[in-house]
Amino acid sequence: MFIYFNQNKLAYHKGQLVPFFIVFIVVLLIAALVTVNIGKVGLIKTYSSNAADAGALAGGSVMATVFNTQALMNSEMIVAYEMFYALMAVQVGIIIAAMWVAASTCMGTPPCYCCGYGCPCDSCCPQPLCHTSTGYAIVGLKAAIVALIAFQVKQFFYYKIMKEQAMDGRDSAIEVAYRYAFLNSGISSKLKSCRLEDTGLCDDCEDDCERDCKQECGDDNNCLDACSREELTCLVDNCQSQQAEFQLWLKDIGSVPTAEYTWLDGQERNHQVYVGIDTHDVGTYKLKLPALPTAALVALLYVAYGVAVASAVSCNCCPLLSGGMTLAAKYVTLDTLAVLAGLIPAWDFDASGLAMVMFPICWVTEIDHNRLLAVTTRQEHEGEDYGVMGQTAYPRIESYSQVDFRGNGKIYRPDPYFDATIIKTDASGN
């Protein structure tokens, strides 16, 4: 074109600027297309970053609440242990005192030689206080054995409840993270509320859903997540609503590690949003256990119980005199004090194997978790179809956000002040 005009410039003087205008218009159109597409990419990037940050912060906040609850429940385990130990100490004190009272009752009492010859023992060696004191010791030892076993069972099942609540809370945190990530990914703005030309079928469903939306969200009619499953299903069946389909999908997303949502727009272009959630499981606990297993503690108490029963028989006529009763009181004292020593917290064990079944659980010292939750998002969108030039596509956009919900909280000693803070994103890198 330029050569033609150049060769004929002497004979043709009109339209000299037309080629320049044509080139300028082409360049302008290309610049406009590039600007629009760069703006679209920037908008997708903003949506992706918002989705990652919102999902991570929401999930981390729920996990912080879970760990706050764990700290509070652990404090109840500690209080239960301390109360049990205090009661056992009082119980042991009563048992020891009763045995020594029984032993002191026999001091200076002459032997009852007539007992073996039909002589009534009470007439020559009355020892009602010995009987009563030893009886208290026997009852106390029985109660101690029952209390020890009951305490182990109670702490074990409380720990199981504590663990189950934490695992359920983690699942809830992942579900909440997905919900906030997908809702902030810009999906809703791209989905149609009704794909039918005749919207008459939608009226009843929309009225019911709109009522629930207004009750939950005020005048915000886009709050479809307030609608019930039945109302959303009605919108899907009668309106072919993409927004209702998306909300139904969100309700069933569960706590899987990754989730993808794909859809076609009105021009049959494919769109995909991917979200991945990464946070450790909360199934591994470290437990504080006493020095001796339950079987050893019960054996010590049972030996003391046997000695006390034998002493009760000796109380009939004190045939062993004070020496035998004193020896029995020493045995019972040593056994019961050994039980108190064996109940002192001494070992840290992982809550696995036979350890937590063999020992009473004192409390939880730690949960094996790094106190982090990370969300990764990815968006892929097809662009215009230019026929012979083929289908265009926007570049893949990825975003990342990591939340630390450690805060100032601790499991032991319990300090329920876990909070969620974003510590790393794809933008900051730190």
Secondary structure, DSSP 4 states (H G I P E B T S, - for coil): -HHHHHHTTTT--S-TTHHHHHHHHHHHHHHHHHHHHHHHHHHHHHHHHHHHHHHHHHHHHHHHHHHHHHHHHHHHHHHHHHHHHHHHHHHHHHHHHHHHHHHHHTTTPPP-GGGGGT--HHHH---HHHHHHHHHHHHHHHHHHHHHHHHHHHHHHHHHHHHHHHHHHHHHHHHHHHHHHHHTTTHHHHS-S---S-GGGGHHHHHHHHHHHHHHHTT-TT-GGGS-HHHHHHHHHHH--HHHHHHHHHHT-TT-SEEEEEEE-TT--EEEEEEEEE---S--EEEEEESS-HHHHHHHHHHHHHHHHHHHHHTTT-TTHHHHHHHHHHHHHHHHHHHHHHTSEEEEEES-TTHHHHS---EEEEE----EEEEEEEEEEEEEE-GGG-EEEPPPEEEEEEEE--TT-BTTTTB-----EEEEETTT--
